[in-house]
Amino acid sequence: MTPQFIENRLKEAFPGADVLVSDMTGTGNHFEVRIIAPQFEALNRIKQHQAVMSIFDPELKSGELHALSLKTMAK
């Protein structure tokens, strides 16, 4: 998995979002994500994180994606 793949998936799910993805270990399965999205306006931090994590549920369940460190904010 690549940072670009994660960024594209998030921008598709959250139109208008500013997204920055970093591979934390160089292994392609531990990433840090910073996302600022208008869709987060009415959501608390936990709901914001749940919304992002749900986008990658299949990859997290399969182990293809091991960890996402999230920093979320409303735009």
PyRosetta script that sets phi, psi and omega in degrees:
from pyrosetta import init, pose_from_sequence

init()
pose = pose_from_sequence("MTPQFIENRLKEAFPGADVLVSDMTGTGNHFEVRIIAPQFEALNRIKQHQAVMSIFDPELKSGELHALSLKTMAK")
pose.set_psi(1, 143.6)
pose.set_omega(1, -177.7)
pose.set_phi(2, -116.5)
pose.set_psi(2, 157.3)
pose.set_omega(2, 174.4)
pose.set_phi(3, -57.1)
pose.set_psi(3, -36.7)
pose.set_omega(3, -179.3)
pose.set_phi(4, -64.7)
pose.set_psi(4, -39.3)
pose.set_omega(4, 177.5)
pose.set_phi(5, -60.2)
pose.set_psi(5, -46.5)
pose.set_omega(5, -179.3)
pose.set_phi(6, -64.7)
pose.set_psi(6, -44.7)
pose.set_omega(6, 179.0)
pose.set_phi(7, -59.6)
pose.set_psi(7, -46.0)
pose.set_omega(7, -179.8)
pose.set_phi(8, -61.6)
pose.set_psi(8, -43.5)
pose.set_omega(8, -179.6)
pose.set_phi(9, -62.4)
pose.set_psi(9, -41.9)
pose.set_omega(9, -179.8)
pose.set_phi(10, -69.1)
pose.set_psi(10, -40.4)
pose.set_omega(10, 179.0)
pose.set_phi(11, -66.9)
pose.set_psi(11, -30.4)
pose.set_omega(11, 175.8)
pose.set_phi(12, -69.9)
pose.set_psi(12, -41.5)
pose.set_omega(12, -177.3)
pose.set_phi(13, -77.1)
pose.set_psi(13, -30.0)
pose.set_omega(13, -176.7)
pose.set_phi(14, -128.0)
pose.set_psi(14, 76.8)
pose.set_omega(14, -179.1)
pose.set_phi(15, -55.6)
pose.set_psi(15, 137.2)
pose.set_omega(15, 179.8)
pose.set_phi(16, 87.2)
pose.set_psi(16, -0.6)
pose.set_omega(16, -178.3)
pose.set_phi(17, -77.2)
pose.set_psi(17, 149.0)
pose.set_omega(17, 168.5)
pose.set_phi(18, -96.8)
pose.set_psi(18, 124.0)
pose.set_omega(18, -173.8)
pose.set_phi(19, -128.7)
pose.set_psi(19, 135.6)
pose.set_omega(19, 173.7)
pose.set_phi(20, -132.9)
pose.set_psi(20, 125.4)
pose.set_omega(20, -177.7)
pose.set_phi(21, -123.8)
pose.set_psi(21, 133.0)
pose.set_omega(21, 177.5)
pose.set_phi(22, -126.0)
pose.set_psi(22, 136.7)
pose.set_omega(22, 173.4)
pose.set_phi(23, -81.2)
pose.set_psi(23, 113.8)
pose.set_omega(23, -172.3)
pose.set_phi(24, -75.6)
pose.set_psi(24, -27.0)
pose.set_omega(24, -173.8)
pose.set_phi(25, -122.8)
pose.set_psi(25, -9.6)
pose.set_omega(25, -176.7)
pose.set_phi(26, 81.6)
pose.set_psi(26, 6.0)
pose.set_omega(26, -177.4)
pose.set_phi(27, -99.0)
pose.set_psi(27, -8.1)
pose.set_omega(27, 179.2)
pose.set_phi(28, 78.1)
pose.set_psi(28, 17.6)
pose.set_omega(28, 177.6)
pose.set_phi(29, -138.8)
pose.set_psi(29, 2.3)
pose.set_omega(29, 175.1)
pose.set_phi(30, -127.2)
pose.set_psi(30, 115.1)
pose.set_omega(30, -174.8)
pose.set_phi(31, -129.7)
pose.set_psi(31, 150.9)
pose.set_omega(31, 169.1)
pose.set_phi(32, -107.2)
pose.set_psi(32, 131.7)
pose.set_omega(32, -178.5)
pose.set_phi(33, -123.1)
pose.set_psi(33, 128.5)
pose.set_omega(33, 169.8)
pose.set_phi(34, -114.7)
pose.set_psi(34, 122.7)
pose.set_omega(34, -178.1)
pose.set_phi(35, -137.0)
pose.set_psi(35, 129.0)
pose.set_omega(35, 175.6)
pose.set_phi(36, -117.2)
pose.set_psi(36, 114.7)
pose.set_omega(36, -172.1)
pose.set_phi(37, -135.5)
pose.set_psi(37, 139.5)
pose.set_omega(37, 177.2)
pose.set_phi(38, -63.7)
pose.set_psi(38, -26.7)
pose.set_omega(38, -179.4)
pose.set_phi(39, -66.6)
pose.set_psi(39, -14.9)
pose.set_omega(39, -178.8)
pose.set_phi(40, -86.6)
pose.set_psi(40, -4.4)
pose.set_omega(40, -173.7)
pose.set_phi(41, -51.0)
pose.set_psi(41, -46.2)
pose.set_omega(41, -175.5)
pose.set_phi(42, -95.4)
pose.set_psi(42, 7.6)
pose.set_omega(42, -175.6)
pose.set_phi(43, -108.8)
pose.set_psi(43, 141.4)
pose.set_omega(43, 172.2)
pose.set_phi(44, -76.3)
pose.set_psi(44, 172.7)
pose.set_omega(44, -174.3)
pose.set_phi(45, -58.8)
pose.set_psi(45, -40.9)
pose.set_omega(45, -179.9)
pose.set_phi(46, -62.6)
pose.set_psi(46, -45.3)
pose.set_omega(46, 179.4)
pose.set_phi(47, -65.3)
pose.set_psi(47, -36.2)
pose.set_omega(47, 176.5)
pose.set_phi(48, -61.0)
pose.set_psi(48, -47.6)
pose.set_omega(48, -179.3)
pose.set_phi(49, -64.6)
pose.set_psi(49, -40.7)
pose.set_omega(49, 178.2)
pose.set_phi(50, -62.3)
pose.set_psi(50, -39.1)
pose.set_omega(50, 179.2)
pose.set_phi(51, -62.7)
pose.set_psi(51, -42.3)
pose.set_omega(51, 179.4)
pose.set_phi(52, -68.9)
pose.set_psi(52, -47.3)
pose.set_omega(52, -177.6)
pose.set_phi(53, -61.3)
pose.set_psi(53, -34.9)
pose.set_omega(53, -178.8)
pose.set_phi(54, -63.7)
pose.set_psi(54, -26.5)
pose.set_omega(54, 178.8)
pose.set_phi(55, -64.1)
pose.set_psi(55, -29.8)
pose.set_omega(55, -175.6)
pose.set_phi(56, -111.1)
pose.set_psi(56, 20.4)
pose.set_omega(56, -177.9)
pose.set_phi(57, -53.8)
pose.set_psi(57, -47.8)
pose.set_omega(57, -179.8)
pose.set_phi(58, -61.2)
pose.set_psi(58, -41.6)
pose.set_omega(58, -179.3)
pose.set_phi(59, -69.5)
pose.set_psi(59, -35.4)
pose.set_omega(59, 177.0)
pose.set_phi(60, -68.8)
pose.set_psi(60, -41.6)
pose.set_omega(60, 179.8)
pose.set_phi(61, -67.0)
pose.set_psi(61, -35.0)
pose.set_omega(61, -178.3)
pose.set_phi(62, -80.2)
pose.set_psi(62, -17.5)
pose.set_omega(62, -177.4)
pose.set_phi(63, 91.3)
pose.set_psi(63, -5.3)
pose.set_omega(63, 177.4)
pose.set_phi(64, -59.0)
pose.set_psi(64, -36.4)
pose.set_omega(64, 175.5)
pose.set_phi(65, -115.5)
pose.set_psi(65, 119.9)
pose.set_omega(65, -175.0)
pose.set_phi(66, -93.0)
pose.set_psi(66, -41.0)
pose.set_omega(66, -175.5)
pose.set_phi(67, -150.0)
pose.set_psi(67, 140.8)
pose.set_omega(67, 171.3)
pose.set_phi(68, -125.1)
pose.set_psi(68, 121.5)
pose.set_omega(68, 172.4)
pose.set_phi(69, -95.9)
pose.set_psi(69, 120.9)
pose.set_omega(69, -171.5)
pose.set_phi(70, -111.4)
pose.set_psi(70, 139.4)
pose.set_omega(70, 168.3)
pose.set_phi(71, -129.7)
pose.set_psi(71, 111.3)
pose.set_omega(71, -175.5)
pose.set_phi(72, -119.7)
pose.set_psi(72, 147.4)
pose.set_omega(72, 176.1)
pose.set_phi(73, -151.1)
pose.set_psi(73, 153.2)
pose.set_omega(73, 174.6)
pose.set_phi(74, -82.3)
pose.set_psi(74, 147.2)
pose.set_omega(74, 180.0)
pose.set_phi(75, -88.9)
pose.dump_pdb("model.pdb")
